[in-house]
């Protein structure tokens, strides 16, 4: 691939010549801004929060062990299915993992299936590599606080989470569609893919398309075909009562870095508390600041900071690379309502009826 730079008569074919990153010059759009456009992926084996007592970086041996395990798991899942195998027992018999210590990504995949087991491995594509920035392997996406973990909740944050949990306990898990997760309803992803911040979900479809003009940047997220539109010429956010999915994003350029500030995130989105979400029951005061910087022909460095003094005892920040992919972004065949949702609710009604009949 040859990238032509509009700098007089100079034509630089960096990629095709295999130039080093230190020699690389970011391509520019017609208005002279760094060109962020294209298809990107943030899939990784690196967890959002640091696990155990690890340090912020991994040795080459530790990184290789994780990546080799990820490859082993992928090959294990891709084995031909046994047509004569009996139904799995509760929890799925660990059908998604070979023997050995399970990684964070394996634990997430199996937990998603609950009592009936997780997805068939054919559908899973979390990526097999750990995050490396400047050639150094990282143990977590979060880099600040130094322990690599989301800070503790404030007293107000704990109270808010407690109130939300109490509200949910008023209903059965399968009483009606509105108490099912947003992902079940095909409204947004089951993780913070579209964000902000934009994070891997550790399952599949961790891909993005970026389209850029003088006035806007659009980021289309493969899961759940969500589009964020960032306004580049705006000087103020929308009124506080305007709370779209993924919030109100305004951006500006600081040198070669696109800086995006997002507020007004939808309250139902903020209420998400699973490990795949960074909000943990955040308030409507939450603000996310993102930074996008091209650091090489195939790498977009993504940094973010989350601030909500009423919820978290401190801000927290993270970073991860978005890697260019030479593949199409495909339709995520999910729609609001979800064809399977009537079956989920009908199963709950049948279970209730069976219990009622048993009592008679």
C-alpha positions in Angstrom: 0.0 0.0 0.0 1.3 3.5 -0.9 0.2 6.5 1.0 0.6 9.8 -0.9 1.2 12.9 1.2 0.1 16.3 -0.3 3.3 18.1 0.6 4.4 19.8 -2.6 5.9 17.3 -5.0 6.9 15.0 -2.2 5.5 11.5 -2.4 6.3 9.2 0.5 5.7 5.4 0.2 6.4 4.6 3.8 4.3 1.4 4.2 5.4 -0.4 1.0 9.0 0.3 1.8 8.6 -1.1 5.3 9.8 2.2 6.9 10.5 2.3 10.6 7.9 4.0 12.9 10.5 6.8 13.6 10.6 7.6 9.9 6.8 7.5 9.5 4.8 10.6 8.8 1.1 10.6 9.5 -1.1 11.0 6.4 -3.3 14.1 6.2 -6.8 14.8 5.1 -7.6 17.6 2.6 -7.8 20.1 5.4 -4.4 19.2 6.8 -5.5 17.2 9.8 -4.1 13.7 10.6 -6.1 11.1 8.8 -7.7 8.7 11.3 -10.0 7.0 8.7 -10.2 3.3 8.0 -11.1 0.1 9.8 -9.6 -0.7 13.2 -9.8 -3.3 15.9 -9.0 -3.2 19.6 -9.4 -6.9 20.3 -6.9 -8.1 23.0 -6.3 -10.6 25.7 -5.3 -7.8 28.1 -8.0 -7.1 30.8 -9.4 -3.7 31.6 -8.3 -4.0 35.2 -5.0 -5.5 36.4 -5.3 -8.9 37.9 -3.7 -10.2 41.1 -0.4 -8.5 42.2 1.1 -8.0 38.7 3.1 -4.9 37.9 2.0 -2.6 35.1 4.1 -4.4 32.4 4.6 -8.0 31.5 7.9 -9.7 30.7 8.4 -11.2 27.3 7.9 -14.7 28.9 4.7 -13.7 30.6 3.3 -12.1 27.4 4.2 -15.2 25.4 2.6 -17.5 27.9 -0.7 -15.6 27.7 -0.6 -15.5 23.9 0.3 -19.2 23.6 -2.6 -20.1 25.9 -5.0 -18.0 23.8 -3.8 -19.8 20.7 -4.3 -23.2 22.5 -7.8 -22.2 23.5 -8.7 -21.1 20.0 -7.5 -24.5 18.6 -9.3 -26.3 21.3 -12.6 -24.6 20.5 -12.2 -25.2 16.8 -12.1 -28.9 17.1 -14.9 -30.8 15.3 -18.0 -31.2 17.5 -18.9 -34.7 18.6 -22.5 -35.3 17.3 -23.0 -38.1 19.9 -21.9 -36.0 22.9 -24.6 -35.8 25.6 -26.0 -32.4 26.7 -23.6 -30.5 28.9 -24.2 -30.3 32.6 -24.8 -27.1 34.5 -22.1 -24.6 33.6 -21.3 -26.3 30.3 -18.6 -28.7 31.5 -15.8 -26.2 30.8 -16.4 -26.9 27.1 -14.7 -23.7 26.0 -11.3 -24.3 27.7 -8.6 -27.0 27.6 -7.0 -28.1 30.9 -4.9 -25.5 32.6 -5.3 -22.1 34.4 -8.0 -20.1 32.7 -7.2 -16.6 31.6 -9.4 -13.5 32.2 -10.8 -13.9 28.7 -11.7 -17.5 29.2 -13.5 -16.8 32.5 -15.5 -14.0 30.8 -16.6 -16.3 28.0 -17.7 -19.1 30.3 -19.5 -16.8 32.7 -21.6 -15.4 29.8 -23.3 -18.7 29.4 -24.4 -19.0 33.0 -25.9 -22.3 34.0 -26.3 -23.5 30.5 -22.7 -22.9 29.3 -21.2 -20.3 27.0 -21.2 -19.8 23.3 -20.0 -22.5 20.9 -16.4 -21.6 20.3 -17.0 -21.0 16.6 -18.5 -17.6 17.4 -15.7 -16.3 19.7 -12.9 -14.1 18.4 -11.4 -12.1 21.3 -8.0 -11.8 19.7 -4.9 -13.7 20.8 -2.4 -10.8 21.6 -1.7 -8.7 24.6 -1.5 -5.0 24.4 2.0 -3.7 23.5 2.8 0.0 23.6 6.2 1.1 22.5 7.0 -2.6 22.3 6.3 -3.2 26.0 3.5 -5.7 27.0 0.9 -4.3 29.4 -0.9 -6.2 32.1 -4.0 -4.0 32.0 -5.8 -1.3 30.0 -6.0 1.0 33.0 -2.7 2.7 33.7 -3.8 5.2 36.3 -4.3 4.7 39.3 -0.9 2.9 39.4 -2.6 -0.3 40.6 -4.3 -0.6 37.3 -7.8 -0.8 38.8 -11.0 1.3 38.8 -10.9 3.4 42.0 -13.2 2.7 44.9 -16.7 4.2 44.9 -17.5 7.2 47.0 -20.2 6.9 49.7 -22.6 8.6 47.3 -21.7 6.1 44.6 -22.2 3.1 46.9 -25.6 4.5 47.9 -26.6 5.0 44.2 -25.6 1.4 43.4 -27.5 0.1 46.4 -30.7 2.0 45.4 -30.4 0.7 41.8 -30.0 -2.9 43.1 -33.0 -2.5 45.4 -35.1 -1.3 42.5 -34.1 -4.3 40.3 -35.0 -6.7 43.1 -38.6 -5.5 42.8 -38.8 -7.4 39.6 -37.9 -10.9 38.5 -35.0 -11.2 36.2 -37.3 -12.3 33.4 -40.5 -10.4 34.3 -40.5 -8.2 31.2 -38.2 -6.9 28.5 -37.2 -3.7 30.2 -35.3 -5.6 33.0 -33.2 -7.6 30.5 -29.8 -6.2 29.7 -29.5 -3.7 26.9 -27.5 -6.2 24.9 -30.3 -8.8 25.1 -32.6 -6.1 23.7 -30.1 -5.4 20.9 -29.9 -1.7 21.9 -26.2 -1.5 22.5 -23.3 -3.9 22.9 -22.9 -6.1 26.0 -19.7 -4.2 26.8 -18.4 -0.7 26.4 -17.5 -1.2 22.7 -18.9 2.1 21.4 -18.1 3.7 24.8 -17.0 6.1 25.7 -14.5 4.8 26.6 -14.3 2.4 23.7 -13.2 -0.9 25.1 -12.9 -4.5 23.9 -15.7 -6.9 24.9 -13.5 -10.0 24.9 -16.0 -11.9 22.8 -16.1 -10.8 19.1 -16.8 -7.9 16.7 -14.3 -5.6 18.4 -14.0 -3.6 15.1 -14.6 0.0 14.1 -14.9 2.2 11.0 -13.8 5.9 11.3 -15.0 8.5 8.8 -13.7 12.0 9.1 -14.7 15.4 7.7 -13.8 19.0 8.6 -16.9 19.2 10.9 -17.4 15.7 12.2 -15.8 12.4 13.0 -18.0 9.3 12.9 -17.0 6.1 14.6 -19.1 3.1 13.6 -18.8 0.2 16.0 -19.4 -3.3 14.5 -21.2 -4.4 17.7 -24.1 -3.4 17.8 -23.8 -1.4 14.5 -23.7 1.8 16.7 -22.5 5.1 15.4 -21.0 7.9 17.4 -20.9 11.3 15.8 -18.3 13.7 17.2 -18.9 17.4 16.5 -15.6 19.2 15.8 -16.8 22.8 15.6 -19.0 22.7 18.7 -18.0 24.9 21.7 -20.6 23.6 24.2 -22.4 20.4 25.0 -26.1 19.9 24.4 -28.4 20.8 27.3 -28.2 18.4 30.2 -31.6 16.9 29.6 -30.5 15.7 26.1 -29.0 12.3 26.9 -28.4 10.1 23.9 -26.8 6.7 23.9 -23.0 7.2 24.1 -23.5 10.8 25.2 -22.8 14.1 23.5 -19.3 14.2 22.1 -17.5 17.3 21.0 -13.9 17.3 19.7 -11.0 19.5 18.8 -7.4 19.0 17.6 -4.4 19.5 19.9 -1.5 19.2 17.4 -1.9 15.8 15.8 -4.2 14.4 18.5 -7.9 14.4 18.3 -9.3 15.2 21.8 -13.0 14.3 22.4 -15.0 15.2 25.5 -18.2 13.3 26.2 -21.0 14.1 28.7 -24.8 13.6 28.8 -24.5 9.8 28.6 -27.9 8.0 28.7 -28.8 7.1 32.3 -29.7 3.5 31.5 -26.3 3.1 29.9 -24.6 4.6 33.0 -26.4 2.1 35.2 -24.5 -0.8 33.6 -22.5 -2.5 36.3 -21.0 -5.7 34.7 -17.2 -6.1 34.6 -17.3 -5.2 30.9 -18.4 -1.7 31.7 -16.3 1.0 33.4 -19.2 3.0 34.7 -20.1 0.9 37.8 -23.3 2.8 38.3 -21.9 6.3 37.6 -23.9 9.5 37.9 -25.1 11.8 35.1 -22.1 14.0 35.9 -19.7 11.5 34.4 -17.3 12.9 31.8 -15.0 10.9 29.5 -12.1 12.5 27.7 -10.6 10.5 24.8 -7.4 11.1 22.8 -6.8 9.6 19.3 -3.2 9.7 17.9 -1.8 8.0 14.8 1.5 6.6 15.9 2.3 4.4 12.9 0.9 3.2 9.6 -1.2 0.6 11.2 -1.7 1.8 14.8 -4.0 4.4 16.3 -3.1 5.0 20.0 -6.3 5.5 22.1 -6.2 7.1 25.5 -9.1 7.9 27.8 -9.8 9.5 31.2 -13.0 8.9 33.2 -14.1 11.5 35.8 -17.1 11.5 38.1 -16.3 12.9 41.6 -19.7 11.9 42.9 -19.1 8.2 42.1 -15.4 7.5 42.1 -12.8 8.5 44.7 -10.4 9.5 41.9 -10.4 9.8 38.1 -9.0 6.8 36.1 -7.2 6.6 32.8 -6.3 3.9 30.3 -4.7 3.3 26.9 -4.7 0.7 24.2 -3.8 0.5 20.5 -6.4 0.3 17.8 -4.8 -1.8 15.0 -5.6 -1.4 11.3 -7.5 -4.3 9.7 -7.7 -5.0 6.0 -11.2 -6.5 6.4 -14.8 -5.3 6.0 -16.9 -4.3 8.9 -19.9 -6.6 8.7 -23.5 -6.2 9.7 -24.2 -7.2 13.3 -27.4 -9.0 12.8 -29.2 -7.9 16.0 -32.1 -5.5 16.2 -34.0 -3.7 18.9 -36.3 -6.3 20.5 -34.2 -9.4 19.6 -36.1 -12.3 18.0 -35.0 -14.5 20.9 -36.4 -12.3 23.6 -40.0 -13.6 23.3 -38.6 -17.1 23.7 -36.6 -16.0 26.8 -39.7 -14.5 28.4 -41.9 -17.4 27.3 -39.5 -19.9 29.0 -39.8 -17.9 32.2 -43.6 -18.0 32.0 -43.5 -21.8 31.4 -41.3 -22.2 34.5 -43.6 -20.2 36.6 -46.6 -22.2 35.5 -44.8 -25.5 36.2 -44.0 -24.3 39.7 -47.6 -23.2 40.3 -48.9 -26.5 39.2 -46.5 -28.3 41.4 -47.8 -26.4 44.4 -51.4 -27.5 43.7 
